[in-house]
Amino acid sequence: MTSSRVLLAASLTTIFAIGLWGVLDAQGLVSLASAVVDRYFQSRGWFVMLSVTGMLFLCIWLAFSRYGSIRLGTDDDRPEFSTPSWIAMLFAAGMGVGLLFWAVAEPLTHFAFAQDMMPSPIAAQQALLATNFHWGIHAWAIYGATALAIAYFTFRRGAPMLVSGPVQSLFPDEAWAKIVGWLSDFMAIVAIAIGVGGSIAMGVFQVADGVNILMGGEKAAGWLIAAVFVVMVAVYLPPLLVDLGSGMARLSNTAMAIAIALVLYVVVLGPTEFLLNSVVNSFGDYAFAAIPRGFQTLTFFGDDLGGWFQDWTLTYMVWWIAWGPFVGVFIARISKGRTIREFVLGVLIGPTLFSVIWFGAFGGIGLYDTLRGSGDLLAVTATNVERVTFTLLERLPFPLLTTFATIAAAFLFIVTSVVSAAFVLGTFSSGGDPNPCPRIRLVWGALLGLLGAAMILSGSIDAIKKLIAIGALPFVFVCVLLCVCLVRGLRQEFDHADR
């Protein structure tokens, strides 16, 4: 049996076992995940932050070093997509349903935690800063470093489009490299599958709550959540039987257009002056605090802040690491022909700016209600985090239209993410085949649905975050390995050119 078949069998068996365990004993799986993740964060939280910040510094250094002029491909290759289209696709790939889900809820959650320790205006400012840090340049550095290593070795050195590609290219005859490469691909598959399964669960919760609001209900019933899940699986399975073409791109662009329209709608019809000030102020705070915050582990601030740091900052960092191989392969595919400098600046700056605007608008209006209004949004966040975005939209004109638009965008983001993830998982588990057979893609789509069901049965967003984190923990080391391989490969190329 070839190594790719062993990888396929091992990864399918592992993901099926995790999904089945979650369906049959969701609380047992969550308890184990919580114990492992909490212990890892306590002992290795510093390593996670150092690794992520190191990836950011690596990206910045590459952009402004002599390596920045190297093209991801041959010297004659040129980009397939225009820069605006390319940046839009970057953001659509890395955004997913998370921004829609946490648009209002995350800043208000951080505010509720901070207001007992500092005056409310400062708590509001710190809440937006924390949110921007979680969704900003460090997240995109993880994506960028992973994608850059895969793109460079695939398009410049002819390696297969796998996480193991850089190791295979640098050490083709070493037995240890084959073992490390196999394990890297296996850990990437597990991280992707669990990360996408968590996003399925969050998307189902938010779509079900939105549909429930349209029906006039108070809280989404179990049958409605199950119905939304079944419809979502029924929608994303058929596309797995055909080639991944322009149809999926159109769906992604549609979801992205709805998201842009929503943020403009909130700014124009909400407290515009306050929101524009919120965006500018939060951008300034984040620009000056982003790098120093990447080295903070809140060691000296007691158990409360330490627990918050683990539950939010560390969890987010490993969440992006879980999505790193999936988004990295997608970004690599659409970036052939760009220089390393163009790639890094586009990946780091464009999506981060949109995230700051997004949370400055949605989070800003939530904080406006908390500081100057009724405070109802803060109360909803404490009891029903899935509903708070819809509650905000109900306060503005045309609530039925915007609620339906939010449901549609969330649904489209999940469908496109799952279909793309199933293709990437099929590629990884079939030795780098860019177009894996429909049967393998369909099996991966079904297993992603099984993982999504397990996470839905876990019953809470906190449990989902723990499950995503445990899938990504081993891949932290793979990310570091990819960065080392990238630097080594670039130096080899320049040494050869000098000789």
Beta strands, then each sheet from edge to edge (+ up, - down):
end
